[in-house]
Amino acid sequence: MSVEVGAKVKGKVTGITNFGAFVDIGNNTTGLVHISEISDKYVKDIHDILTVGDEVTVKVMSVGDDGKIGLSIRKAADKPHREDNHPKHFNKSNNRDRRENNNRSERSFTHGSRGFQRKTEHKNQDFDSMLAGFLKESDERLTSLRRNTEGKRGGRGGRRS
């Protein structure tokens, strides 16, 4: 029996490792179902889902030149096919209109001595005062962080007198 990529076959779990499960698909042919191909949900421990001797349906994903066979349980499960590839709420024209409206509402421009300048609606500070405030707050946080971690380093970077 030749194994074809894309074929769905029944098999029996013959071994479980921390990275996947080995499945005998007939005629002394064994393939590996990687842990990521067991379920659509996150699998922390394979033993929670599979045990040795379980009958499973698998899809042949790959057949290597060295004879290794890659299998998938999650892709063998029949799922309803969605006709469109995009979510229903996705619409390019609606997104473009929304972006344009947001840009218009967020920005208002005033004509000043240096041409057009961005006017912030929430803060009436100029850039220099905002930068000075940021630097002051940053220095305070850095000083506090250093003070709190100096004694916890176990000899490295202790207080210097």
C-alpha positions, 0 to 999 in steps of 0.5 A: 500500500502506497501512502499518498499525501492528502489521504485520510486514513484510520490508524492506531496510536502506537507510541506517545512522546512529549513532541507527538504521537506515533500512529500505525496506518497499516502495512507496518507503516508508522507516521508521526502526528506532531503535538501541534497537529493533534488539536485546534486548541493548545495541547500542553500534555498529549496524554490528556488527549491520546493514549496508546491503542486509540483509533484515530483518523489522520490526514497524510501531510507529508512523505519524506525522501527518508520515509518519514510520514507526517500526519495530522489529526486536526486537519483530518476532522471534517469542518464546515467550509467557509466560502469567503476567506475574510471575516464578515466585518472586513470591508476595505472601503468601510475601513478607509472611510473610517480612517479618513474620518478619524484623521479629520476628527483627531487633527485640527490645524492652525496657521502660525508663523511657521506654517501649519502646526499640529494643535493638540486638543487634549494638552495645551503645552508646547513640545519643550515643556512636554519633553521637560516633563517626560525627562523629569518623570523618567529620571524619577522613575530611574532613580526609584528603580535603582534605589529599590534594586541596589540592595537586592543584587547580592554584592553586585552594584551595592551602595558606594560611599 
